[in-house]
Amino acid sequence: MQKEINSHLPLWSVVAPILTCLLYAGISFNFGSWYLFFLASSLIVCILAAVHLAEVIALSVGEPLGTLVLALAITTIEVALIVSLMLTGGKETAVLARDTIFASEMIIINGIVGGCLLIGGLKFKEQSYGLEGVSAALTVLTAISVLTLILPNYTTSIIGPEFNTNQLFFVAIISLLLYGSFLLMQTVKHRDYFLPENADAQEEIHETPPTLKVSIVSSVLLLISLVAVVISAKALSPSIETGIDSIGAPKSTVGIIIAMVVLLPEGISALNAARKNRLQSSLNLALGSALASIGLTIPAVAFVSIYFDMPLYLGIDIKSTVLFVLSLFVLSLSLRTGKTTMIQGVVLLVIFSVYLFTTIIP
């Protein structure tokens, strides 16, 4: 038993999240910049621990539930972070949810998916995946994205990038409906659409699944790791913001950096799967994360906005709309045949670089 625990839960993966939480607790003592350096270093190790713990859980529950675990866990923590900032920041956070969601979508669609396609294409020349599941995910993602981030700019009840109360409530409900329908398809009705073509062969070479005890411990540690990642990123954001101000970059750059930190566990897991020729798992994780990020966050912030009578701006500007529509269009073209090569990854990563560049230099 001890050997089995050690193989799935090495000591560093247990210590990292606990140490990060302890370092975060000591930040109020103002030890100086060296302390922030240790916190940042611990944060990186904690992210790697979250990736490892998520892979242990994935071994326990199998596909596609395995890739769903990390996506839902991180999205839940992300939603909690946004809601807490909205409640403490008041009207000044009216664009917080929009900026965070948009940054997350662009990072996932172009950065993570693009990186997976490029790595897989360079190593294996061509990779395959289940077209039915990916097509369903893209359909739902496109619908939710346009209805929540673009449509607010064109409604007339209120002039500006926002819905009125009735519209906001309606959009929140249909976002939950669309995301819930996708989850039902992914986990129950058409689970086979999200399994790799060689799933049986892969199961034979997988390591021994962890015991129930190890799975429970891993789940608890994963939750602690994700909480540590988010609160540490939040604590480090003032220092990041100071650095951003010193180079004259826009405030939205801070949101991109924090979103990258929060999404790093998912990104590493997706890239590792692509490197092992498991593109289906990569796409399950990436597209599932994109759907969870927008499908759960929009209803949460909408209900908070309605209940506390807080302004909520969801509509993205013209430049962002062009890049977002281009990203969804190129992604749909890239994933329309069931096979990918490196060129699709290159194009998506180029769009991602344009997004980053035009954010810093608008």
C-alpha positions in Angstrom: 0.0 0.0 0.0 2.8 2.5 0.9 4.6 1.8 -2.3 1.3 2.3 -4.3 0.7 5.6 -2.5 4.3 6.8 -3.1 4.1 6.0 -6.8 0.9 8.0 -7.3 1.5 10.7 -4.6 5.2 11.6 -4.5 6.1 13.8 -1.5 6.6 17.0 -3.5 3.0 16.8 -4.8 1.7 16.7 -1.2 4.1 19.4 0.2 3.8 21.9 -2.6 0.1 23.0 -2.1 0.4 23.1 1.7 3.6 25.1 1.5 2.1 27.6 -0.9 -0.9 28.1 1.4 1.5 28.7 4.3 3.5 31.2 2.4 0.3 33.0 1.3 -0.7 33.2 5.0 2.6 35.0 5.8 2.2 37.6 3.1 0.5 40.0 5.6 3.8 40.4 7.5 5.3 42.3 4.6 8.7 40.5 4.6 9.7 42.2 1.3 10.3 41.4 -2.3 12.3 38.2 -1.5 9.2 36.7 0.2 7.2 37.4 -3.0 9.9 35.6 -5.0 9.5 32.5 -2.7 5.7 32.7 -3.1 6.0 32.9 -6.9 8.4 30.0 -6.9 6.1 27.9 -4.7 3.2 28.8 -6.9 4.9 27.3 -10.0 5.6 24.1 -8.1 2.0 24.1 -6.9 0.8 24.3 -10.5 2.9 21.3 -11.4 1.4 19.4 -8.4 -2.1 20.2 -9.6 -1.3 18.8 -13.0 0.0 15.6 -11.4 -2.9 15.2 -9.0 -5.4 15.7 -11.9 -3.7 13.0 -13.8 -4.0 10.6 -10.8 -7.7 11.3 -10.6 -8.0 10.9 -14.4 -6.5 7.4 -14.0 -9.1 6.6 -11.4 -12.3 7.7 -13.2 -11.2 7.2 -16.8 -12.1 9.2 -19.9 -13.8 11.6 -20.5 -14.5 12.2 -16.8 -10.8 12.4 -16.1 -10.3 15.5 -18.3 -13.6 16.9 -16.9 -12.3 16.9 -13.3 -9.6 19.5 -13.8 -11.7 21.7 -16.1 -14.6 21.9 -13.6 -12.3 22.3 -10.6 -10.3 25.2 -12.0 -13.5 26.9 -13.4 -15.2 26.7 -10.0 -12.3 28.3 -8.3 -12.1 30.9 -11.1 -15.8 31.8 -10.7 -15.3 32.1 -6.9 -12.4 34.5 -7.4 -14.3 36.7 -9.9 -17.4 36.8 -7.7 -15.4 37.7 -4.6 -13.6 40.5 -6.4 -17.0 41.8 -7.7 -18.4 41.9 -4.2 -15.4 43.7 -2.7 -14.7 46.0 -5.7 -18.2 47.2 -6.3 -18.9 49.2 -9.5 -15.3 49.4 -10.5 -15.3 45.7 -11.3 -18.1 46.0 -14.0 -15.7 44.8 -16.7 -13.8 42.2 -14.6 -15.9 39.2 -15.6 -15.8 40.1 -19.3 -12.1 40.7 -19.4 -11.3 37.5 -17.5 -13.6 35.3 -19.6 -12.4 36.7 -22.9 -8.7 36.3 -21.8 -9.4 32.7 -20.8 -11.2 31.9 -24.0 -8.4 33.3 -26.2 -5.7 31.5 -24.1 -7.5 28.2 -24.4 -8.7 28.4 -28.0 -5.5 29.8 -29.5 -2.7 29.2 -27.0 -3.5 25.8 -25.5 -5.2 24.2 -28.6 -2.7 25.7 -30.9 0.2 24.4 -28.8 -1.3 20.9 -28.7 -1.8 20.8 -32.5 1.8 22.1 -33.1 3.5 19.7 -30.7 1.4 16.7 -31.9 2.1 17.7 -35.6 5.8 18.1 -35.1 6.2 14.7 -33.3 3.6 12.5 -35.1 3.0 14.5 -38.4 -0.7 13.7 -38.2 -3.1 13.1 -35.2 -6.7 12.0 -35.2 -9.7 12.6 -32.8 -13.4 11.9 -32.7 -15.1 14.4 -34.9 -18.6 14.0 -33.4 -17.5 15.2 -29.9 -15.4 18.0 -31.0 -18.1 19.3 -33.4 -20.6 19.3 -30.6 -18.2 21.2 -28.3 -17.5 23.8 -31.0 -21.2 24.3 -31.7 -22.0 25.0 -28.1 -18.9 27.1 -27.6 -19.7 29.3 -30.6 -23.3 29.8 -29.5 -22.5 30.7 -25.9 -19.6 33.0 -26.9 -21.7 35.1 -29.4 -24.8 35.3 -27.1 -22.8 36.4 -24.1 -19.8 38.4 -25.3 -21.0 39.9 -28.6 -24.8 40.2 -28.6 -24.8 42.8 -25.6 -23.2 45.3 -28.0 -26.2 45.2 -30.3 -29.3 45.1 -28.0 -31.2 48.3 -27.7 -32.9 48.2 -24.3 -29.7 49.7 -22.8 -27.2 51.6 -24.9 -23.8 50.1 -24.3 -22.1 46.7 -23.8 -24.6 45.4 -21.3 -28.0 43.6 -21.0 -30.9 44.8 -18.9 -32.0 42.7 -16.0 -34.5 40.5 -17.9 -32.0 39.9 -20.8 -29.2 39.1 -18.3 -31.4 36.6 -16.5 -32.5 35.0 -19.7 -28.9 34.7 -21.1 -27.7 33.2 -17.7 -30.4 30.5 -18.0 -29.7 29.6 -21.6 -25.9 29.5 -20.8 -26.6 26.9 -18.1 -29.0 25.0 -20.4 -26.4 24.8 -23.2 -23.5 23.8 -20.9 -25.7 21.3 -19.1 -26.8 19.7 -22.4 -23.2 19.4 -23.4 -22.2 17.7 -20.1 -25.1 15.3 -20.5 -23.9 14.4 -24.0 -20.2 14.1 -22.9 -20.8 12.0 -19.8 -24.0 10.0 -20.4 -25.7 10.1 -23.8 -22.7 10.0 -26.2 -19.7 9.3 -24.0 -18.1 7.2 -26.7 -17.8 10.4 -28.9 -15.1 11.6 -26.5 -13.1 8.5 -26.2 -9.8 8.0 -28.2 -10.1 5.6 -31.2 -7.5 3.3 -29.6 -8.9 3.6 -26.1 -8.8 -0.1 -25.4 -5.2 -0.3 -26.5 -4.3 2.7 -24.4 -5.9 1.1 -21.3 -3.5 -1.8 -21.6 -0.4 0.4 -21.3 -1.8 2.7 -18.6 -0.3 2.3 -15.2 -2.3 0.7 -12.4 -5.3 2.9 -11.4 -5.0 4.4 -7.9 -7.0 3.0 -5.0 -10.1 4.7 -3.7 -8.1 6.1 -0.7 -5.4 7.6 -3.0 -8.1 9.0 -5.3 -9.8 10.8 -2.3 -6.5 12.2 -1.0 -5.6 13.3 -4.5 -9.0 15.1 -4.9 -8.5 16.9 -1.6 -5.0 17.9 -2.5 -6.1 19.1 -6.0 -8.7 21.3 -4.5 -6.1 22.8 -2.1 -3.7 23.2 -5.0 -6.2 25.1 -7.1 -7.2 27.3 -4.2 -3.5 28.0 -3.5 -2.9 28.9 -7.2 -5.8 31.4 -7.3 -5.2 33.1 -4.0 -1.4 33.3 -4.6 -2.0 34.8 -8.1 -4.4 37.3 -6.6 -1.8 38.2 -3.9 0.9 38.6 -6.5 -1.3 40.7 -8.9 -0.4 44.1 -7.3 3.3 43.4 -7.9 2.4 42.3 -11.5 0.3 45.4 -11.9 3.2 47.6 -10.8 5.5 46.0 -13.3 2.9 46.4 -16.0 2.5 50.1 -15.2 6.2 50.6 -15.3 6.3 49.6 -19.0 3.2 51.5 -19.9 1.0 48.5 -20.8 -2.8 48.5 -20.4 -4.5 47.3 -17.2 -6.1 44.4 -19.1 -2.6 42.8 -19.3 -2.8 42.0 -15.6 -5.9 39.9 -16.2 -4.2 38.0 -19.0 -1.2 37.2 -16.8 -3.4 36.0 -14.0 -5.6 34.0 -16.4 -2.4 32.3 -17.8 -1.4 31.3 -14.2 -4.8 29.9 -13.4 -5.0 28.0 -16.7 -1.5 26.7 -16.6 -2.4 23.3 -15.0 -4.9 22.7 -17.8 -2.4 23.8 -20.4 0.3 21.5 -19.2 -2.0 18.6 -19.0 -3.3 19.2 -22.5 0.2 19.6 -23.9 1.4 16.4 -22.2 -1.5 14.5 -23.6 -0.7 15.8 -27.2 2.9 14.8 -26.7 1.8 11.3 -25.9 -0.4 11.1 -29.0 -3.6 11.5 -27.1 -5.1 14.4 -28.9 -8.6 13.4 -28.0 -7.8 13.9 -24.3 -6.1 17.3 -25.1 -9.2 18.5 -27.0 -11.6 17.2 -24.3 -9.7 19.2 -21.7 -9.2 22.4 -23.7 -12.7 22.6 -25.2 -14.3 21.4 -22.0 -12.4 24.1 -20.1 -13.5 26.8 -22.6 -17.1 25.8 -22.3 -16.9 25.6 -18.5 -15.2 28.9 -18.2 -17.9 30.8 -20.1 -20.9 28.5 -19.4 -20.5 28.6 -15.6 -19.0 32.0 -15.1 -21.7 34.0 -17.0 -24.6 32.6 -14.9 -22.7 33.1 -11.7 -21.7 36.7 -12.3 -25.2 37.4 -13.8 -27.0 36.3 -10.7 -24.6 38.3 -8.5 -25.1 41.4 -10.6 -28.9 41.0 -10.5 -29.1 40.2 -6.7 -26.7 43.0 -5.6 -27.9 45.5 -8.3 -24.3 45.8 -9.7 -23.4 46.9 -13.3 -22.1 44.2 -15.5 -20.5 44.9 -18.9 -20.2 41.8 -21.0 -19.8 43.1 -24.6 -16.3 43.0 -25.9 -15.0 45.9 -28.1 -14.6 45.8 -31.9 -11.0 44.8 -31.9 -11.7 41.9 -29.5 -14.7 40.9 -31.5 -12.7 40.6 -34.7 -10.0 38.5 -33.0 -12.6 36.3 -31.2 -14.7 35.6 -34.4 -11.5 34.9 -36.3 -10.3 32.5 -33.6 -13.6 30.5 -33.6 -13.7 30.4 -37.4 -10.1 29.2 -37.7 -10.6 26.6 -34.9 -13.7 25.3 -36.6 -11.8 25.0 -39.9 -8.9 23.3 -38.1 -11.1 20.7 -36.4 -13.5 19.9 -39.3 -11.9 16.7 -40.7 -11.0 14.5 -37.7 -7.2 14.8 -38.4 -4.8 17.6 -37.7 -1.2 18.6 -38.7 1.2 21.2 -37.4 -0.1 24.0 -39.7 -3.3 24.5 -37.8 -1.4 24.9 -34.6 0.9 27.5 -36.2 -2.1 29.6 -37.4 -3.8 29.5 -34.0 -0.6 30.4 -32.2 -0.1 33.3 -34.6 -3.6 34.6 -33.8 -2.7 34.2 -30.1 0.5 36.3 -30.5 -1.5 39.0 -32.3 -4.0 39.0 -29.4 -1.2 39.5 -26.9 0.6 42.1 -29.0 -2.5 44.2 -29.7 -3.4 44.0 -26.0 0.0 45.5 -25.0 0.1 47.9 -27.9 -3.6 48.5 -28.8 
